[in-house]
């Protein structure tokens, strides 16, 4: 994610000197995808290797023309994340990139001082980790365990920071950009008091980031051990999820056999009826914490200047926000009812 964010230098127009005359130190993109994944990317993401760099340059030109003050990294590899996440639709990829920056600017509690060492207590609690084995589709499984969080220790925003950094680390891989990820969320032991921390503001922000503000493909969300209270939360949130995302939620309850239909036991830890040993959070924690310097360098490139104020953001429109406010205002009574 390194690169110069000055559009006057990074995006010469047709007929102007080559990139190398402007930025000789820009990293040259080298595809790391296997032949099978290149084929998959062509079929599922409309990615044509012979046109890849042309598409990246087209997106770069759009950024510099429409959002010259965005302050984003413009390296090939970085922009490719957004093109792949939106199946090489230039306009949608541009909007996703703008949303990515707008989300970061609009929620300082989450994005200020965002680095692995700052969320070490969350990592050590085991709230979020990544299973060591890929699923049969080549996807990482992100495991989230809300019962590991003690609200008196730190606010819910720290958990969101940890999840965000986990996604940032995963999306560095081209394989993940193509294959996407799977989420496994274990709601065992989640009480009404803990669930109440996930209020309307937090819900809207998180949904906005995951749906429209981050270049990752979430292929499935598997919920297990959910109490009755979760059904109330999900019923309220579901109308604001895109249909494609909502259809990828699977509520398994305590039925591990149901879970195993989506995630095979061979990659699951013993805690979830798997055969890959005890759940070990240390390997992922060490990997993320070892990436400290990389994150500090990468995030220093992502600065949305105060005068740029993108106003076309699609994270949620004004009408949707009002509807969300009205609907979520009744969340607490419904949670009590479900509980």
N, C-alpha and C positions, 0 to 999 in steps of 0.2 A: 504493500500500500504506500510505497514511497513515490514521490513525484512532485513536480512544481505545479502549484495551483494557479499561476498567472496565465490567464487565457491568452494574453497577447503574445505569449511565448510558446504555449503548448498546443495551440490550434491554428496553424497557418492555413489560409484558405487555398483553394485550388490555384495552382500556378505560382505559389509562393515558394520560397526555399524549403527544403526538406526538413523534417523534424530534427535530424541530426545536427543541422546548422543552428538550431535554436536550443536544443537540449541534448547535448552529446552524452549526458550521464543518465538519460531515461532508461530504465530497465527494458531490455528487449524481451518481449513475450515469447515463451517457448511452451507449447502445449504439452501437458503431462498426462493427458487422457490416454487410456488404452484404446486399441482399435474398436473394441466392443462399446466402450463409452462414447467414442466419437460417433459411432453409428446410432447409439441411443440418443445422444444430443441432437443429431440430425433429425431423427424421427419424432422426438418428443418436444424439443425446444426450437426447432427450425434453425438450428445452428449449422451453417455450411462452412467447413474449414477453409475453403477457397475464398470465401467472402468475409471471414471473421474479422480481419484487421480493417477492412473497409467499413464494416458495421461499427466497430469501435471508434473509428475516426468520425463517422457520421454522428455518433452520440457525443463525442468530444466537441465537435463543431456546434451542435445544438446547445450544449452547456454554455459554451463561450458566447454564443449569440444571444441566448435568452436569459442566462443567469451569470453574467460576467463576474459578479461579486460573490458567487457561491463559496469560493474558497475550498473547493474539493480537490482531492487527488484525481489526476487525469491519466494515470498509467493505464496501459492496455489491460493488465490483469485485474485491476480494480474495477474498471468500467465493465468488463466482461461479466462480473457478478450480477450487475443490474440487468444487462441484456439477457442473460440466461434466466434470471428470475421472472422475466416478462416475455419470454419466448421470442426475443429479438424484435419486439415491437418497439421502435425507437421512441415514440411518444410516451408509452407506458413506462419504459425504462428510465426516461428522463424524469417523469413525475415521481417514480420510486426514489431516484437519487435525491431529488429536491425534498421529498418527504423524509428521507433518511436524515438529512441535515436539519430539517425543521424540527423533527422529533427530539434530536439531541439538544437543540437550542431551547426548546420550550419546556424542558423538564430538568432544571439544574440539580434538583435533589438526587437524580439518578446519574446524570452525565458529568457533573463536576468531579474532578479528581478520580476519574474512572480508570482504575488499574487493578490488577490482580491482588496486590498486597493490601489494598484498601478493603477488599471483601474477604480477606483470609478467614475471619470468624465464621462467615457463611459457608465457605468451602469446608472448613473443619467440622462444621455441624453435620455435613452430609445432606444439606437441603437440596443441592443439585450436583449431579455428577453425570458422567458419560460412561456407559457400559463398555467394557474392553473389546467386545466382538461386534462386528457388523451383522445386520440381518441378511437374509438371502438376497435382498435387492441391493445390497451394498450400502445400506444406510446406517448411520450412527443412531444409537438409541439414547436420548437424553432422559435421565431419570430424575424426577422431582418428587421430594418427600416433605410436604408442608409440616408434618408432625415434628420434624427436626428443628423447627423454628420456635424460639421462645420470644414472644413479642416484647417482654421487658428487657431483653438484651440489646435489641436494635430494631429500627423501624422496618416495615415491609419493603420500603424502597431498596434496602440493602439486598434483599432476596432478588429483586428485579435486576439490580446491577450485576449480580452473580450470573443470572440467566443470560443477560445481554452479553457479558464477556464470554460466556460459554459459546453462544451462537457466533460471536465474532471470531473466536478461535476456530470453530468448525468450518466456517464459510471460507476460510483461507484455502481449503482443499478444493481443487477443481472437481474431484470425485463427488464431494458433498454438494457442490453447486449443481451438478447434473442429477444426482440421485435423490437429493433432499435428505430430510431427517425424520425420525419417528420420536414421539414423546411418550413416555410412560410416567404417569402421575399417580402416586399412591396417597390417597386421602385418609388413610387409617388414622384414627385418633383426632381428626380435625373437629374442634368444637365450635359452637356458635360464636363465642367471644373471639376466637382466632379468625373465623371466616368474616367477621364484621370489619376487619381491617381492610378487606378487599372491597372497598366502597365504590361508589359511582365514578369518582375521579380516577382512581387507580384502574378500574375496569376499562374505562374508555381509553386511557392512555396505553395500556398494555395491548388491547385489541387493535388500536391504531398502529402501534409499532409492528406487531406480528403480521397484520394483514397488508398494510400499505407503507410501512416504513423500514423494512429490513429485507435485504436480498437473499432470502432463504426459502426453500420449498418445504413446507410442513406437510408431509404425506399422510400422517395419522397421529391422532392423540388418543392414547389408551388410558382410561381412568379406571383404577381399581380401588376397592375398599372404600368407595365413596359412601358417606352417611346420607341419610335422607335430606339433610340440609343442602347437599350439593345439587340435588335435583332442582331445588328452588333457585339456587344461584344460576344454574345453567339455563333454566327456563326464562330467566330475565335477560341473560346475556345473549342467548341464541339469536333473537331477532336482529342483533347488530353484527352478527357474523355473516360473512358472505356464504351463500348456499354451499359452495364447494368446500369451504373450510368446515362448516357445521356438519356436513355429511361425513367428515373424516373423524368425528368424535365417536368413540366407542366406550360405552359405560358397561363395565364387566362386573361390578359389585365385588363379591368375594369369590367369584367363579374363576379359578385359575385355568380351568380347561378352556373357558371362553377366551381368556387372555392368550392362551397358547395357540389359538386359531390365527391370531394376528402376529404374535412374536413367538418363534419356536423356543422350546425349553432349552435347546442346546446353547443358546446365547444368553439365557437368563440366569441370574444368581439363584441360589437355593431359596432365598427369601420369597421368591415368586415362582416356586415350583420348578426351577431350572436345574441344569446339571453343570454349570460353569463355576461352581464353588461359591463361597460367601461373597457378598457384595463388598468390593474393595474400592474405597474412594481415594486412596492415596495416589494411585498412578495418575488419575486425571488432575488432582490437585497439584501434584508436582509439575505436570506438563504446563498447566495454566500459569502457575507462579513463575516458572522458568521463562515465560514469555513476557515478563514485565517490560524489559527494554524495548521489545518489538512493539508492544502496545503504546508505550510512551511516544515512540517515534511515529507510529501510524496515526494516532489520534491527534498529534500535533499538526498533521496535515489537514485535519477536518475542522475548519473554523468558518462558521457562517457569520459574516460581518453584519453589524447591526443595521446597515443601510440597505441590505439586500431584500429583506422582508418578502420572501416568496408568498404570493397571495393565491396561488392556484393549488395549494396543498389539498390532497385528497384523503388525508388521514381520516377526516370526518367533516362533512359540510355543516354549515350552520343549522340547517333544518334537521339533519341527523342528530347533531348535538342536543338540540332542544328536545327532540323526541326521546333521546337517550336519557336526558335529565328527567323528563316527566315520567318515563317508565321506571327508571332506577330509583326514583324518590320513594317508591313503595317497597324497596328491597327489604328493609329491616322487618316490617310486619310479616312479609312472606317468609322470611328466614325463620322467624319465630314459629310460624305456622308449620313449616316443614320440619322443624326440629322437634 
